């Protein structure tokens, strides 16, 4: 399961796009750790440990870019 950061956008902040991953063709919005954790907790009831595992996996393996 992957996290779609574009699903939760702040109305007060323009979306920042950056390339990530080995292929360099995927764009993502990077957000602060506390906000990312809160979003994942609300949407998936995720823990800090699960978020760490997704970051460790990286976007090429279905995880998160950091």
RASULFEN-V760281 format. One record per residue. N is the residue number from 0. RES is the residue in three letters. PSI is psi in degrees with one decimal (999 if undefined). D_CENTER is the distance of its C-alpha to the mean C-alpha in Angstrom with 1 decimal. Layout:
N&RES&PSI&D_CENTER / N&RES&PSI&D_CENTER
This chain:
0&UNK&135.0&11.5 / 1&UNK&157.1&8.1 / 2&UNK&126.8&5.4 / 3&UNK&99.3&6.4 / 4&UNK&-20.5&5.1 / 5&UNK&-12.5&8.8 / 6&UNK&-26.2&10.1 / 7&UNK&99.1&10.1 / 8&UNK&141.9&11.8 / 9&UNK&135.1&14.2 / 10&UNK&-19.3&17.7 / 11&UNK&-8.6&18.8 / 12&UNK&126.7&16.5 / 13&UNK&147.1&16.5 / 14&UNK&130.0&13.4 / 15&UNK&132.4&12.9 / 16&UNK&134.2&12.4 / 17&UNK&147.7&12.1 / 18&UNK&146.1&12.8 / 19&UNK&171.9&11.1 / 20&UNK&166.5&12.3 / 21&UNK&-34.2&15.9 / 22&UNK&-26.1&16.9 / 23&UNK&8.0&15.7 / 24&UNK&-2.8&15.9 / 25&UNK&133.3&12.3 / 26&UNK&145.1&11.0 / 27&UNK&156.2&7.6 / 28&UNK&122.6&7.5 / 29&UNK&133.6&6.7 / 30&UNK&162.0&7.3 / 31&UNK&150.0&9.5 / 32&UNK&-49.6&9.2 / 33&UNK&-39.2&11.6 / 34&UNK&-42.7&10.0 / 35&UNK&-44.6&6.6 / 36&UNK&-42.1&9.2 / 37&UNK&-42.8&11.4 / 38&UNK&-45.4&9.4 / 39&UNK&-35.9&8.8 / 40&UNK&-43.9&12.4 / 41&UNK&-44.3&13.8 / 42&UNK&-37.6&12.5 / 43&UNK&1.8&12.8 / 44&UNK&40.1&14.9 / 45&UNK&152.1&12.6 / 46&UNK&170.6&14.0 / 47&UNK&-39.3&13.2 / 48&UNK&-39.4&14.5 / 49&UNK&-40.1&12.4 / 50&UNK&-41.3&9.1 / 51&UNK&-39.7&11.1 / 52&UNK&-41.1&12.2 / 53&UNK&-38.7&8.9 / 54&UNK&-41.4&8.3 / 55&UNK&-39.3&12.0 / 56&UNK&-37.9&11.9 / 57&UNK&164.1&9.9 / 58&UNK&-26.0&8.9 / 59&UNK&-19.0&12.7 / 60&UNK&16.8&13.1 / 61&UNK&9.7&10.6 / 62&UNK&-154.7&8.0 / 63&UNK&148.9&4.9 / 64&UNK&142.7&6.1 / 65&UNK&999&7.5
